[in-house]
Amino acid sequence: MLKCKICGTEFPAIKEKHYISRDNGKTGFSSAFSSNDEEKIYDSFDCPMCGCQVVAQDRKRTYKTMNKEKEKCLVST
């Protein structure tokens, strides 16, 4: 169960209502044209009563590894 910090409503975390939000530390017009990666991303839900964003937890980036054959192909070209 998640709890809204604004109105106090408790509600279940439903998969269909889940979305990912981000915080790059910038606000306003400058954040739209920045090429830097965002600093933090979060699993988020909206409160069904007041509509406020409720952050469930920090979301970690996926770590992808390349196998040796792909590395050889990339290096030899």
PyMOL Python script that loads the backbone (N, CA, C, O; Angstrom):
from pymol import cmd

cmd.read_pdbstr("""\
ATOM      1  N   MET A   1       0.840  -1.188   0.000  1.00  0.00           N
ATOM      2  CA  MET A   1       0.000   0.000   0.000  1.00  0.00           C
ATOM      3  C   MET A   1       0.881   1.246   0.000  1.00  0.00           C
ATOM      4  O   MET A   1       1.895   1.317   0.694  1.00  0.00           O
ATOM      5  N   LEU A   2       0.471   2.198  -0.780  1.00  0.00           N
ATOM      6  CA  LEU A   2       1.130   3.502  -0.823  1.00  0.00           C
ATOM      7  C   LEU A   2       0.269   4.515  -0.082  1.00  0.00           C
ATOM      8  O   LEU A   2      -0.951   4.364  -0.009  1.00  0.00           O
ATOM      9  N   LYS A   3       0.895   5.533   0.462  1.00  0.00           N
ATOM     10  CA  LYS A   3       0.153   6.557   1.177  1.00  0.00           C
ATOM     11  C   LYS A   3       0.524   7.926   0.623  1.00  0.00           C
ATOM     12  O   LYS A   3       1.703   8.264   0.518  1.00  0.00           O
ATOM     13  N   CYS A   4      -0.485   8.708   0.271  1.00  0.00           N
ATOM     14  CA  CYS A   4      -0.279  10.062  -0.241  1.00  0.00           C
ATOM     15  C   CYS A   4       0.154  10.968   0.910  1.00  0.00           C
ATOM     16  O   CYS A   4      -0.473  10.980   1.970  1.00  0.00           O
ATOM     17  N   LYS A   5       1.224  11.721   0.697  1.00  0.00           N
ATOM     18  CA  LYS A   5       1.728  12.629   1.729  1.00  0.00           C
ATOM     19  C   LYS A   5       0.878  13.881   1.859  1.00  0.00           C
ATOM     20  O   LYS A   5       0.980  14.594   2.857  1.00  0.00           O
ATOM     21  N   ILE A   6       0.038  14.161   0.863  1.00  0.00           N
ATOM     22  CA  ILE A   6      -0.779  15.377   0.883  1.00  0.00           C
ATOM     23  C   ILE A   6      -2.120  15.140   1.578  1.00  0.00           C
ATOM     24  O   ILE A   6      -2.458  15.835   2.536  1.00  0.00           O
ATOM     25  N   CYS A   7      -2.887  14.152   1.089  1.00  0.00           N
ATOM     26  CA  CYS A   7      -4.232  13.949   1.637  1.00  0.00           C
ATOM     27  C   CYS A   7      -4.332  12.752   2.583  1.00  0.00           C
ATOM     28  O   CYS A   7      -5.346  12.591   3.263  1.00  0.00           O
ATOM     29  N   GLY A   8      -3.291  11.906   2.636  1.00  0.00           N
ATOM     30  CA  GLY A   8      -3.280  10.781   3.559  1.00  0.00           C
ATOM     31  C   GLY A   8      -3.994   9.528   3.070  1.00  0.00           C
ATOM     32  O   GLY A   8      -4.116   8.563   3.824  1.00  0.00           O
ATOM     33  N   THR A   9      -4.463   9.520   1.840  1.00  0.00           N
ATOM     34  CA  THR A   9      -5.167   8.363   1.289  1.00  0.00           C
ATOM     35  C   THR A   9      -4.197   7.217   1.057  1.00  0.00           C
ATOM     36  O   THR A   9      -3.123   7.406   0.485  1.00  0.00           O
ATOM     37  N   GLU A  10      -4.582   6.020   1.506  1.00  0.00           N
ATOM     38  CA  GLU A  10      -3.800   4.825   1.229  1.00  0.00           C
ATOM     39  C   GLU A  10      -4.430   4.107   0.052  1.00  0.00           C
ATOM     40  O   GLU A  10      -5.652   3.971  -0.016  1.00  0.00           O
ATOM     41  N   PHE A  11      -3.591   3.641  -0.888  1.00  0.00           N
ATOM     42  CA  PHE A  11      -4.098   2.961  -2.073  1.00  0.00           C
ATOM     43  C   PHE A  11      -3.087   1.921  -2.535  1.00  0.00           C
ATOM     44  O   PHE A  11      -1.891   2.057  -2.278  1.00  0.00           O
ATOM     45  N   PRO A  12      -3.570   0.874  -3.224  1.00  0.00           N
ATOM     46  CA  PRO A  12      -2.661  -0.173  -3.695  1.00  0.00           C
ATOM     47  C   PRO A  12      -1.876   0.287  -4.932  1.00  0.00           C
ATOM     48  O   PRO A  12      -2.353   1.106  -5.717  1.00  0.00           O
ATOM     49  N   ALA A  13      -0.689  -0.247  -5.083  1.00  0.00           N
ATOM     50  CA  ALA A  13       0.143   0.050  -6.251  1.00  0.00           C
ATOM     51  C   ALA A  13      -0.299  -0.870  -7.387  1.00  0.00           C
ATOM     52  O   ALA A  13       0.098  -2.034  -7.434  1.00  0.00           O
ATOM     53  N   ILE A  14      -1.111  -0.355  -8.295  1.00  0.00           N
ATOM     54  CA  ILE A  14      -1.642  -1.133  -9.410  1.00  0.00           C
ATOM     55  C   ILE A  14      -0.709  -0.977 -10.609  1.00  0.00           C
ATOM     56  O   ILE A  14      -0.348   0.142 -10.975  1.00  0.00           O
ATOM     57  N   LYS A  15      -0.323  -2.083 -11.213  1.00  0.00           N
ATOM     58  CA  LYS A  15       0.645  -2.085 -12.311  1.00  0.00           C
ATOM     59  C   LYS A  15       0.216  -1.185 -13.467  1.00  0.00           C
ATOM     60  O   LYS A  15       1.054  -0.505 -14.059  1.00  0.00           O
ATOM     61  N   GLU A  16      -1.060  -1.172 -13.792  1.00  0.00           N
ATOM     62  CA  GLU A  16      -1.562  -0.376 -14.913  1.00  0.00           C
ATOM     63  C   GLU A  16      -1.449   1.131 -14.665  1.00  0.00           C
ATOM     64  O   GLU A  16      -1.449   1.912 -15.616  1.00  0.00           O
ATOM     65  N   LYS A  17      -1.353   1.541 -13.412  1.00  0.00           N
ATOM     66  CA  LYS A  17      -1.258   2.964 -13.054  1.00  0.00           C
ATOM     67  C   LYS A  17       0.189   3.414 -12.843  1.00  0.00           C
ATOM     68  O   LYS A  17       0.438   4.582 -12.546  1.00  0.00           O
ATOM     69  N   HIS A  18       1.140   2.495 -12.995  1.00  0.00           N
ATOM     70  CA  HIS A  18       2.565   2.772 -12.765  1.00  0.00           C
ATOM     71  C   HIS A  18       3.160   3.568 -13.924  1.00  0.00           C
ATOM     72  O   HIS A  18       2.819   3.337 -15.084  1.00  0.00           O
ATOM     73  N   TYR A  19       4.047   4.501 -13.606  1.00  0.00           N
ATOM     74  CA  TYR A  19       4.839   5.191 -14.616  1.00  0.00           C
ATOM     75  C   TYR A  19       6.186   5.560 -14.020  1.00  0.00           C
ATOM     76  O   TYR A  19       6.379   5.494 -12.806  1.00  0.00           O
ATOM     77  N   ILE A  20       7.109   5.947 -14.876  1.00  0.00           N
ATOM     78  CA  ILE A  20       8.451   6.298 -14.428  1.00  0.00           C
ATOM     79  C   ILE A  20       8.616   7.814 -14.518  1.00  0.00           C
ATOM     80  O   ILE A  20       8.384   8.415 -15.566  1.00  0.00           O
ATOM     81  N   SER A  21       9.015   8.411 -13.419  1.00  0.00           N
ATOM     82  CA  SER A  21       9.271   9.851 -13.398  1.00  0.00           C
ATOM     83  C   SER A  21      10.768  10.073 -13.234  1.00  0.00           C
ATOM     84  O   SER A  21      11.493   9.175 -12.804  1.00  0.00           O
ATOM     85  N   ARG A  22      11.222  11.257 -13.572  1.00  0.00           N
ATOM     86  CA  ARG A  22      12.649  11.544 -13.468  1.00  0.00           C
ATOM     87  C   ARG A  22      12.890  12.907 -12.851  1.00  0.00           C
ATOM     88  O   ARG A  22      12.028  13.786 -12.873  1.00  0.00           O
ATOM     89  N   ASP A  23      14.085  13.061 -12.300  1.00  0.00           N
ATOM     90  CA  ASP A  23      14.507  14.326 -11.709  1.00  0.00           C
ATOM     91  C   ASP A  23      15.931  14.578 -12.161  1.00  0.00           C
ATOM     92  O   ASP A  23      16.855  13.882 -11.739  1.00  0.00           O
ATOM     93  N   ASN A  24      16.110  15.563 -13.010  1.00  0.00           N
ATOM     94  CA  ASN A  24      17.461  15.865 -13.477  1.00  0.00           C
ATOM     95  C   ASN A  24      18.066  17.052 -12.741  1.00  0.00           C
ATOM     96  O   ASN A  24      19.136  17.533 -13.114  1.00  0.00           O
ATOM     97  N   GLY A  25      17.402  17.523 -11.714  1.00  0.00           N
ATOM     98  CA  GLY A  25      17.933  18.618 -10.920  1.00  0.00           C
ATOM     99  C   GLY A  25      17.727  19.985 -11.540  1.00  0.00           C
ATOM    100  O   GLY A  25      18.162  20.982 -10.964  1.00  0.00           O
ATOM    101  N   LYS A  26      17.083  20.068 -12.686  1.00  0.00           N
ATOM    102  CA  LYS A  26      16.848  21.336 -13.362  1.00  0.00           C
ATOM    103  C   LYS A  26      15.356  21.604 -13.440  1.00  0.00           C
ATOM    104  O   LYS A  26      14.544  20.680 -13.424  1.00  0.00           O
ATOM    105  N   THR A  27      15.013  22.861 -13.523  1.00  0.00           N
ATOM    106  CA  THR A  27      13.614  23.232 -13.689  1.00  0.00           C
ATOM    107  C   THR A  27      13.503  24.256 -14.807  1.00  0.00           C
ATOM    108  O   THR A  27      14.477  24.920 -15.160  1.00  0.00           O
ATOM    109  N   GLY A  28      12.333  24.370 -15.342  1.00  0.00           N
ATOM    110  CA  GLY A  28      12.072  25.404 -16.330  1.00  0.00           C
ATOM    111  C   GLY A  28      12.484  25.050 -17.738  1.00  0.00           C
ATOM    112  O   GLY A  28      12.639  23.881 -18.090  1.00  0.00           O
ATOM    113  N   PHE A  29      12.658  26.085 -18.534  1.00  0.00           N
ATOM    114  CA  PHE A  29      12.906  25.965 -19.961  1.00  0.00           C
ATOM    115  C   PHE A  29      14.247  25.306 -20.284  1.00  0.00           C
ATOM    116  O   PHE A  29      14.368  24.622 -21.300  1.00  0.00           O
ATOM    117  N   SER A  30      15.250  25.503 -19.434  1.00  0.00           N
ATOM    118  CA  SER A  30      16.583  24.958 -19.708  1.00  0.00           C
ATOM    119  C   SER A  30      16.606  23.435 -19.668  1.00  0.00           C
ATOM    120  O   SER A  30      17.438  22.822 -20.336  1.00  0.00           O
ATOM    121  N   SER A  31      15.721  22.815 -18.910  1.00  0.00           N
ATOM    122  CA  SER A  31      15.711  21.359 -18.812  1.00  0.00           C
ATOM    123  C   SER A  31      15.224  20.702 -20.095  1.00  0.00           C
ATOM    124  O   SER A  31      15.546  19.539 -20.340  1.00  0.00           O
ATOM    125  N   ALA A  32      14.458  21.409 -20.920  1.00  0.00           N
ATOM    126  CA  ALA A  32      13.942  20.834 -22.168  1.00  0.00           C
ATOM    127  C   ALA A  32      15.024  20.635 -23.207  1.00  0.00           C
ATOM    128  O   ALA A  32      14.915  19.732 -24.037  1.00  0.00           O
ATOM    129  N   PHE A  33      16.074  21.456 -23.188  1.00  0.00           N
ATOM    130  CA  PHE A  33      17.105  21.399 -24.208  1.00  0.00           C
ATOM    131  C   PHE A  33      18.434  20.852 -23.703  1.00  0.00           C
ATOM    132  O   PHE A  33      19.439  20.935 -24.410  1.00  0.00           O
ATOM    133  N   SER A  34      18.458  20.309 -22.528  1.00  0.00           N
ATOM    134  CA  SER A  34      19.693  19.766 -21.968  1.00  0.00           C
ATOM    135  C   SER A  34      19.966  18.385 -22.556  1.00  0.00           C
ATOM    136  O   SER A  34      19.040  17.598 -22.753  1.00  0.00           O
ATOM    137  N   SER A  35      21.225  18.090 -22.834  1.00  0.00           N
ATOM    138  CA  SER A  35      21.588  16.784 -23.385  1.00  0.00           C
ATOM    139  C   SER A  35      22.145  15.849 -22.313  1.00  0.00           C
ATOM    140  O   SER A  35      22.517  14.718 -22.624  1.00  0.00           O
ATOM    141  N   ASN A  36      22.207  16.286 -21.087  1.00  0.00           N
ATOM    142  CA  ASN A  36      22.731  15.449 -20.008  1.00  0.00           C
ATOM    143  C   ASN A  36      21.699  14.418 -19.583  1.00  0.00           C
ATOM    144  O   ASN A  36      20.493  14.647 -19.681  1.00  0.00           O
ATOM    145  N   ASP A  37      22.199  13.266 -19.104  1.00  0.00           N
ATOM    146  CA  ASP A  37      21.305  12.240 -18.593  1.00  0.00           C
ATOM    147  C   ASP A  37      20.675  12.704 -17.287  1.00  0.00           C
ATOM    148  O   ASP A  37      21.251  13.516 -16.563  1.00  0.00           O
ATOM    149  N   GLU A  38      19.498  12.185 -16.996  1.00  0.00           N
ATOM    150  CA  GLU A  38      18.847  12.544 -15.740  1.00  0.00           C
ATOM    151  C   GLU A  38      19.607  11.915 -14.575  1.00  0.00           C
ATOM    152  O   GLU A  38      20.233  10.866 -14.724  1.00  0.00           O
ATOM    153  N   GLU A  39      19.547  12.557 -13.432  1.00  0.00           N
ATOM    154  CA  GLU A  39      20.276  12.069 -12.273  1.00  0.00           C
ATOM    155  C   GLU A  39      19.560  10.915 -11.597  1.00  0.00           C
ATOM    156  O   GLU A  39      20.190   9.922 -11.234  1.00  0.00           O
ATOM    157  N   LYS A  40      18.253  11.034 -11.425  1.00  0.00           N
ATOM    158  CA  LYS A  40      17.493   9.991 -10.726  1.00  0.00           C
ATOM    159  C   LYS A  40      16.206   9.703 -11.469  1.00  0.00           C
ATOM    160  O   LYS A  40      15.594  10.597 -12.053  1.00  0.00           O
ATOM    161  N   ILE A  41      15.803   8.436 -11.439  1.00  0.00           N
ATOM    162  CA  ILE A  41      14.495   8.054 -11.974  1.00  0.00           C
ATOM    163  C   ILE A  41      13.746   7.281 -10.887  1.00  0.00           C
ATOM    164  O   ILE A  41      14.357   6.611 -10.055  1.00  0.00           O
ATOM    165  N   TYR A  42      12.421   7.384 -10.906  1.00  0.00           N
ATOM    166  CA  TYR A  42      11.598   6.840  -9.828  1.00  0.00           C
ATOM    167  C   TYR A  42      10.419   6.044 -10.375  1.00  0.00           C
ATOM    168  O   TYR A  42       9.921   6.319 -11.466  1.00  0.00           O
ATOM    169  N   ASP A  43       9.982   5.054  -9.602  1.00  0.00           N
ATOM    170  CA  ASP A  43       8.708   4.389  -9.841  1.00  0.00           C
ATOM    171  C   ASP A  43       7.649   5.257  -9.174  1.00  0.00           C
ATOM    172  O   ASP A  43       7.742   5.548  -7.982  1.00  0.00           O
ATOM    173  N   SER A  44       6.642   5.670  -9.942  1.00  0.00           N
ATOM    174  CA  SER A  44       5.656   6.619  -9.425  1.00  0.00           C
ATOM    175  C   SER A  44       4.232   6.187  -9.715  1.00  0.00           C
ATOM    176  O   SER A  44       3.972   5.412 -10.636  1.00  0.00           O
ATOM    177  N   PHE A  45       3.318   6.704  -8.913  1.00  0.00           N
ATOM    178  CA  PHE A  45       1.884   6.489  -9.057  1.00  0.00           C
ATOM    179  C   PHE A  45       1.185   7.805  -8.731  1.00  0.00           C
ATOM    180  O   PHE A  45       1.752   8.644  -8.030  1.00  0.00           O
ATOM    181  N   ASP A  46      -0.019   7.997  -9.220  1.00  0.00           N
ATOM    182  CA  ASP A  46      -0.811   9.168  -8.876  1.00  0.00           C
ATOM    183  C   ASP A  46      -1.852   8.787  -7.833  1.00  0.00           C
ATOM    184  O   ASP A  46      -2.473   7.728  -7.921  1.00  0.00           O
ATOM    185  N   CYS A  47      -2.036   9.653  -6.849  1.00  0.00           N
ATOM    186  CA  CYS A  47      -3.048   9.440  -5.819  1.00  0.00           C
ATOM    187  C   CYS A  47      -4.432   9.473  -6.474  1.00  0.00           C
ATOM    188  O   CYS A  47      -4.727  10.404  -7.222  1.00  0.00           O
ATOM    189  N   PRO A  48      -5.290   8.478  -6.210  1.00  0.00           N
ATOM    190  CA  PRO A  48      -6.620   8.462  -6.832  1.00  0.00           C
ATOM    191  C   PRO A  48      -7.564   9.537  -6.286  1.00  0.00           C
ATOM    192  O   PRO A  48      -8.561   9.857  -6.932  1.00  0.00           O
ATOM    193  N   MET A  49      -7.269  10.098  -5.113  1.00  0.00           N
ATOM    194  CA  MET A  49      -8.156  11.105  -4.520  1.00  0.00           C
ATOM    195  C   MET A  49      -7.783  12.530  -4.940  1.00  0.00           C
ATOM    196  O   MET A  49      -8.649  13.293  -5.370  1.00  0.00           O
ATOM    197  N   CYS A  50      -6.508  12.891  -4.819  1.00  0.00           N
ATOM    198  CA  CYS A  50      -6.124  14.275  -5.091  1.00  0.00           C
ATOM    199  C   CYS A  50      -5.271  14.442  -6.345  1.00  0.00           C
ATOM    200  O   CYS A  50      -5.093  15.565  -6.816  1.00  0.00           O
ATOM    201  N   GLY A  51      -4.738  13.346  -6.899  1.00  0.00           N
ATOM    202  CA  GLY A  51      -3.959  13.412  -8.123  1.00  0.00           C
ATOM    203  C   GLY A  51      -2.490  13.729  -7.937  1.00  0.00           C
ATOM    204  O   GLY A  51      -1.766  13.870  -8.923  1.00  0.00           O
ATOM    205  N   CYS A  52      -2.031  13.844  -6.705  1.00  0.00           N
ATOM    206  CA  CYS A  52      -0.621  14.140  -6.457  1.00  0.00           C
ATOM    207  C   CYS A  52       0.250  12.945  -6.834  1.00  0.00           C
ATOM    208  O   CYS A  52      -0.186  11.796  -6.768  1.00  0.00           O
ATOM    209  N   GLN A  53       1.473  13.234  -7.223  1.00  0.00           N
ATOM    210  CA  GLN A  53       2.419  12.179  -7.563  1.00  0.00           C
ATOM    211  C   GLN A  53       2.969  11.555  -6.292  1.00  0.00           C
ATOM    212  O   GLN A  53       3.425  12.256  -5.389  1.00  0.00           O
ATOM    213  N   VAL A  54       2.922  10.222  -6.232  1.00  0.00           N
ATOM    214  CA  VAL A  54       3.475   9.496  -5.093  1.00  0.00           C
ATOM    215  C   VAL A  54       4.642   8.662  -5.615  1.00  0.00           C
ATOM    216  O   VAL A  54       4.457   7.787  -6.462  1.00  0.00           O
ATOM    217  N   VAL A  55       5.841   8.935  -5.107  1.00  0.00           N
ATOM    218  CA  VAL A  55       7.036   8.207  -5.520  1.00  0.00           C
ATOM    219  C   VAL A  55       7.164   6.968  -4.649  1.00  0.00           C
ATOM    220  O   VAL A  55       7.234   7.062  -3.423  1.00  0.00           O
ATOM    221  N   ALA A  56       7.194   5.803  -5.294  1.00  0.00           N
ATOM    222  CA  ALA A  56       7.276   4.557  -4.549  1.00  0.00           C
ATOM    223  C   ALA A  56       8.713   4.231  -4.154  1.00  0.00           C
ATOM    224  O   ALA A  56       8.971   3.847  -3.013  1.00  0.00           O
ATOM    225  N   GLN A  57       9.658   4.384  -5.099  1.00  0.00           N
ATOM    226  CA  GLN A  57      11.057   4.080  -4.814  1.00  0.00           C
ATOM    227  C   GLN A  57      11.947   4.587  -5.931  1.00  0.00           C
ATOM    228  O   GLN A  57      11.468   4.931  -7.012  1.00  0.00           O
ATOM    229  N   ASP A  58      13.258   4.631  -5.665  1.00  0.00           N
ATOM    230  CA  ASP A  58      14.231   4.944  -6.717  1.00  0.00           C
ATOM    231  C   ASP A  58      14.273   3.777  -7.685  1.00  0.00           C
ATOM    232  O   ASP A  58      14.117   2.623  -7.286  1.00  0.00           O
ATOM    233  N   ARG A  59      14.482   4.078  -8.948  1.00  0.00           N
ATOM    234  CA  ARG A  59      14.582   3.030  -9.959  1.00  0.00           C
ATOM    235  C   ARG A  59      16.028   2.994 -10.446  1.00  0.00           C
ATOM    236  O   ARG A  59      16.613   4.029 -10.768  1.00  0.00           O
ATOM    237  N   LYS A  60      16.585   1.810 -10.494  1.00  0.00           N
ATOM    238  CA  LYS A  60      17.974   1.640 -10.927  1.00  0.00           C
ATOM    239  C   LYS A  60      18.017   1.415 -12.431  1.00  0.00           C
ATOM    240  O   LYS A  60      17.101   0.825 -13.003  1.00  0.00           O
ATOM    241  N   ARG A  61      19.062   1.876 -13.058  1.00  0.00           N
ATOM    242  CA  ARG A  61      19.243   1.652 -14.491  1.00  0.00           C
ATOM    243  C   ARG A  61      19.643   0.205 -14.744  1.00  0.00           C
ATOM    244  O   ARG A  61      20.238  -0.444 -13.884  1.00  0.00           O
ATOM    245  N   THR A  62      19.311  -0.296 -15.931  1.00  0.00           N
ATOM    246  CA  THR A  62      19.675  -1.656 -16.317  1.00  0.00           C
ATOM    247  C   THR A  62      21.120  -1.667 -16.789  1.00  0.00           C
ATOM    248  O   THR A  62      21.552  -0.785 -17.532  1.00  0.00           O
ATOM    249  N   TYR A  63      21.839  -2.647 -16.362  1.00  0.00           N
ATOM    250  CA  TYR A  63      23.231  -2.791 -16.772  1.00  0.00           C
ATOM    251  C   TYR A  63      23.298  -3.838 -17.866  1.00  0.00           C
ATOM    252  O   TYR A  63      22.922  -4.989 -17.646  1.00  0.00           O
ATOM    253  N   LYS A  64      23.772  -3.455 -19.040  1.00  0.00           N
ATOM    254  CA  LYS A  64      23.850  -4.377 -20.172  1.00  0.00           C
ATOM    255  C   LYS A  64      25.315  -4.700 -20.451  1.00  0.00           C
ATOM    256  O   LYS A  64      26.170  -3.816 -20.481  1.00  0.00           O
ATOM    257  N   THR A  65      25.578  -5.979 -20.651  1.00  0.00           N
ATOM    258  CA  THR A  65      26.924  -6.398 -21.012  1.00  0.00           C
ATOM    259  C   THR A  65      26.924  -6.880 -22.453  1.00  0.00           C
ATOM    260  O   THR A  65      25.910  -7.359 -22.961  1.00  0.00           O
ATOM    261  N   MET A  66      28.047  -6.751 -23.090  1.00  0.00           N
ATOM    262  CA  MET A  66      28.196  -7.233 -24.465  1.00  0.00           C
ATOM    263  C   MET A  66      28.952  -8.556 -24.427  1.00  0.00           C
ATOM    264  O   MET A  66      29.872  -8.736 -23.630  1.00  0.00           O
ATOM    265  N   ASN A  67      28.555  -9.470 -25.289  1.00  0.00           N
ATOM    266  CA  ASN A  67      29.316 -10.713 -25.334  1.00  0.00           C
ATOM    267  C   ASN A  67      30.584 -10.500 -26.164  1.00  0.00           C
ATOM    268  O   ASN A  67      30.702  -9.491 -26.859  1.00  0.00           O
ATOM    269  N   LYS A  68      31.513 -11.419 -26.100  1.00  0.00           N
ATOM    270  CA  LYS A  68      32.827 -11.280 -26.726  1.00  0.00           C
ATOM    271  C   LYS A  68      32.740 -11.167 -28.246  1.00  0.00           C
ATOM    272  O   LYS A  68      33.526 -10.434 -28.847  1.00  0.00           O
ATOM    273  N   GLU A  69      31.793 -11.883 -28.890  1.00  0.00           N
ATOM    274  CA  GLU A  69      31.671 -11.831 -30.349  1.00  0.00           C
ATOM    275  C   GLU A  69      31.280 -10.430 -30.815  1.00  0.00           C
ATOM    276  O   GLU A  69      31.828  -9.928 -31.796  1.00  0.00           O
ATOM    277  N   LYS A  70      30.349  -9.806 -30.126  1.00  0.00           N
ATOM    278  CA  LYS A  70      29.933  -8.446 -30.493  1.00  0.00           C
ATOM    279  C   LYS A  70      31.080  -7.461 -30.290  1.00  0.00           C
ATOM    280  O   LYS A  70      31.253  -6.540 -31.089  1.00  0.00           O
ATOM    281  N   GLU A  71      31.869  -7.647 -29.222  1.00  0.00           N
ATOM    282  CA  GLU A  71      33.001  -6.771 -28.968  1.00  0.00           C
ATOM    283  C   GLU A  71      34.013  -6.876 -30.103  1.00  0.00           C
ATOM    284  O   GLU A  71      34.549  -5.861 -30.550  1.00  0.00           O
ATOM    285  N   LYS A  72      34.284  -8.112 -30.579  1.00  0.00           N
ATOM    286  CA  LYS A  72      35.252  -8.322 -31.673  1.00  0.00           C
ATOM    287  C   LYS A  72      34.743  -7.642 -32.947  1.00  0.00           C
ATOM    288  O   LYS A  72      35.520  -7.015 -33.667  1.00  0.00           O
ATOM    289  N   CYS A  73      33.455  -7.763 -33.225  1.00  0.00           N
ATOM    290  CA  CYS A  73      32.886  -7.141 -34.423  1.00  0.00           C
ATOM    291  C   CYS A  73      32.995  -5.623 -34.347  1.00  0.00           C
ATOM    292  O   CYS A  73      33.306  -4.965 -35.340  1.00  0.00           O
ATOM    293  N   LEU A  74      32.740  -5.076 -33.175  1.00  0.00           N
ATOM    294  CA  LEU A  74      32.807  -3.629 -33.023  1.00  0.00           C
ATOM    295  C   LEU A  74      34.241  -3.111 -33.126  1.00  0.00           C
ATOM    296  O   LEU A  74      34.476  -2.032 -33.670  1.00  0.00           O
ATOM    297  N   VAL A  75      35.188  -3.872 -32.611  1.00  0.00           N
ATOM    298  CA  VAL A  75      36.584  -3.450 -32.617  1.00  0.00           C
ATOM    299  C   VAL A  75      37.164  -3.580 -34.020  1.00  0.00           C
ATOM    300  O   VAL A  75      37.936  -2.715 -34.436  1.00  0.00           O
ATOM    301  N   SER A  76      36.819  -4.634 -34.765  1.00  0.00           N
ATOM    302  CA  SER A  76      37.427  -4.875 -36.069  1.00  0.00           C
ATOM    303  C   SER A  76      36.905  -3.972 -37.172  1.00  0.00           C
ATOM    304  O   SER A  76      37.530  -3.895 -38.230  1.00  0.00           O
ATOM    305  N   THR A  77      35.797  -3.290 -36.974  1.00  0.00           N
ATOM    306  CA  THR A  77      35.259  -2.424 -38.024  1.00  0.00           C
ATOM    307  C   THR A  77      35.853  -1.058 -38.006  1.00  0.00           C
ATOM    308  O   THR A  77      35.496  -0.218 -38.833  1.00  0.00           O
TER     309      THR A  77
END
""", "prot")
cmd.dss("prot")
cmd.show_as("cartoon", "prot")
cmd.util.cbc("prot")
cmd.orient("prot")
